């Protein structure tokens, strides 16, 4: 009886055959098995025709009988590489051809499935020989890029190892329902642009500090002399500061586009102080691009009214006093004078005619040109004292 051969070329010797050559043939079979289990070879693929891989019965070297096959050559179109219908094996297939074309690994005939090896990629293809006419070839992709895996998942934290994650134009991050939430754009007017959306609910987008700890800060930091901008849309840009329930808030809003303003306001360098207001202390530049330095300033030209006075006290410039002499006479001592300083007083209970208000100057300063105290004894009297100079001192505004 003559020897037979497997679809991959291994010789099956008949009993009593090959006397004197059995050892040589056995060694050849072992070499074939070795290249099937782990052998590497290359196969040139050319334009214009498919490449048929054939068996080499009883001898080594057949491309078909290697575990790893690397396709080479230059292609201008996708080409087929075929195997016989009875081959059952699995292969590591790499498309190393030039020209950016695919190589299709398939059975020689039939309508079974095939393995497409994308240019530059590697797949595991297992030839099933599961049908005598239309056998199938299936694949397992060996992803060299995430793009090869259409449903990637992480089993733990992603460490970028000091590298960055790059996004193509107008691509971003979606939620579990496929709604785009974070969009990175690098084209047109949206260069270095990040859009945050909430396609699932249509509500406003949010950036929040998250984590297991409480009281976390959220920091935004520009680079160099760059700024953090609140962009405008159909309305001027606004920053809203919400209440703790986020049900309402106050806004800081830019002037409209029509005003063409680009000025800058710098906050005070000094300590914050009670009973002061913000004013522009100095200007750098001019016009719509001026830079204003703010400072804390005292209120002038108005009266800061105090609680009702029921005993003697020292007045302060810019303040007004309701003086109640119901229980006895009261002395109001004036502060050191400064031109234009004003002090206001009013008879709170209508009792100045019973218990008078005495107004005393500071040290040797004068009231109406005299160093004597001023006595006010008219019921419901009220007036304003204004400091002039060292000659007249404090004068009554109304007579």
Secondary structure as the mmCIF struct_conf table of DSSP 4:
data_model
#
loop_
_struct_conf.conf_type_id
_struct_conf.id
_struct_conf.beg_label_comp_id
_struct_conf.beg_label_asym_id
_struct_conf.beg_label_seq_id
_struct_conf.end_label_comp_id
_struct_conf.end_label_asym_id
_struct_conf.end_label_seq_id
STRN STRN1 UNK A 4 UNK A 5
TURN_TY1_P TURN_TY1_P1 UNK A 7 UNK A 8
STRN STRN2 UNK A 11 UNK A 12
HELX_LH_PP_P HELX_LH_PP_P1 UNK A 13 UNK A 14
TURN_TY1_P TURN_TY1_P2 UNK A 15 UNK A 16
BEND BEND1 UNK A 18 UNK A 18
TURN_TY1_P TURN_TY1_P3 UNK A 19 UNK A 21
HELX_RH_AL_P HELX_RH_AL_P1 UNK A 22 UNK A 38
STRN STRN3 UNK A 40 UNK A 44
TURN_TY1_P TURN_TY1_P4 UNK A 47 UNK A 48
BEND BEND2 UNK A 49 UNK A 49
STRN STRN4 UNK A 51 UNK A 52
TURN_TY1_P TURN_TY1_P5 UNK A 57 UNK A 58
BEND BEND3 UNK A 59 UNK A 60
HELX_RH_3T_P HELX_RH_3T_P1 UNK A 63 UNK A 65
BEND BEND4 UNK A 67 UNK A 67
STRN STRN5 UNK A 68 UNK A 72
BEND BEND5 UNK A 73 UNK A 73
STRN STRN6 UNK A 74 UNK A 74
BEND BEND6 UNK A 76 UNK A 77
STRN STRN7 UNK A 79 UNK A 83
TURN_TY1_P TURN_TY1_P6 UNK A 85 UNK A 86
STRN STRN8 UNK A 89 UNK A 95
STRN STRN9 UNK A 98 UNK A 98
BEND BEND7 UNK A 99 UNK A 100
STRN STRN10 UNK A 103 UNK A 107
BEND BEND8 UNK A 108 UNK A 111
STRN STRN11 UNK A 115 UNK A 117
TURN_TY1_P TURN_TY1_P7 UNK A 119 UNK A 120
STRN STRN12 UNK A 122 UNK A 127
BEND BEND9 UNK A 132 UNK A 134
STRN STRN13 UNK A 137 UNK A 142
BEND BEND10 UNK A 144 UNK A 145
HELX_RH_3T_P HELX_RH_3T_P2 UNK A 146 UNK A 148
TURN_TY1_P TURN_TY1_P8 UNK A 150 UNK A 151
BEND BEND11 UNK A 155 UNK A 156
TURN_TY1_P TURN_TY1_P9 UNK A 161 UNK A 162
TURN_TY1_P TURN_TY1_P10 UNK A 169 UNK A 170
STRN STRN14 UNK A 171 UNK A 174
TURN_TY1_P TURN_TY1_P11 UNK A 176 UNK A 177
BEND BEND12 UNK A 178 UNK A 178
STRN STRN15 UNK A 180 UNK A 185
BEND BEND13 UNK A 187 UNK A 187
TURN_TY1_P TURN_TY1_P12 UNK A 188 UNK A 189
TURN_TY1_P TURN_TY1_P13 UNK A 191 UNK A 192
STRN STRN16 UNK A 193 UNK A 196
TURN_TY1_P TURN_TY1_P14 UNK A 199 UNK A 201
HELX_LH_PP_P HELX_LH_PP_P2 UNK A 203 UNK A 205
BEND BEND14 UNK A 211 UNK A 215
BEND BEND15 UNK A 223 UNK A 223
TURN_TY1_P TURN_TY1_P15 UNK A 224 UNK A 225
BEND BEND16 UNK A 233 UNK A 235
STRN STRN17 UNK A 238 UNK A 242
TURN_TY1_P TURN_TY1_P16 UNK A 244 UNK A 245
BEND BEND17 UNK A 246 UNK A 247
STRN STRN18 UNK A 249 UNK A 253
HELX_LH_PP_P HELX_LH_PP_P3 UNK A 254 UNK A 256
HELX_RH_3T_P HELX_RH_3T_P3 UNK A 257 UNK A 259
STRN STRN19 UNK A 264 UNK A 266
BEND BEND18 UNK A 269 UNK A 270
TURN_TY1_P TURN_TY1_P17 UNK A 274 UNK A 275
STRN STRN20 UNK A 276 UNK A 284
BEND BEND19 UNK A 285 UNK A 285
HELX_RH_3T_P HELX_RH_3T_P4 UNK A 287 UNK A 289
STRN STRN21 UNK A 291 UNK A 298
BEND BEND20 UNK A 301 UNK A 302
STRN STRN22 UNK A 304 UNK A 305
HELX_LH_PP_P HELX_LH_PP_P4 UNK A 307 UNK A 308
STRN STRN23 UNK A 309 UNK A 309
BEND BEND21 UNK A 311 UNK A 311
STRN STRN24 UNK A 313 UNK A 314
TURN_TY1_P TURN_TY1_P18 UNK A 317 UNK A 318
STRN STRN25 UNK A 319 UNK A 323
BEND BEND22 UNK A 326 UNK A 328
STRN STRN26 UNK A 330 UNK A 333
TURN_TY1_P TURN_TY1_P19 UNK A 339 UNK A 340
STRN STRN27 UNK A 342 UNK A 347
BEND BEND23 UNK A 348 UNK A 350
TURN_TY1_P TURN_TY1_P20 UNK A 352 UNK A 354
BEND BEND24 UNK A 355 UNK A 355
HELX_LH_PP_P HELX_LH_PP_P5 UNK A 356 UNK A 356
STRN STRN28 UNK A 357 UNK A 360
BEND BEND25 UNK A 362 UNK A 362
TURN_TY1_P TURN_TY1_P21 UNK A 363 UNK A 364
STRN STRN29 UNK A 367 UNK A 367
TURN_TY1_P TURN_TY1_P22 UNK A 368 UNK A 369
STRN STRN30 UNK A 370 UNK A 370
BEND BEND26 UNK A 371 UNK A 372
STRN STRN31 UNK A 374 UNK A 376
BEND BEND27 UNK A 378 UNK A 378
TURN_TY1_P TURN_TY1_P23 UNK A 379 UNK A 380
STRN STRN32 UNK A 382 UNK A 387
TURN_TY1_P TURN_TY1_P24 UNK A 390 UNK A 392
STRN STRN33 UNK A 394 UNK A 396
BEND BEND28 UNK A 397 UNK A 397
#
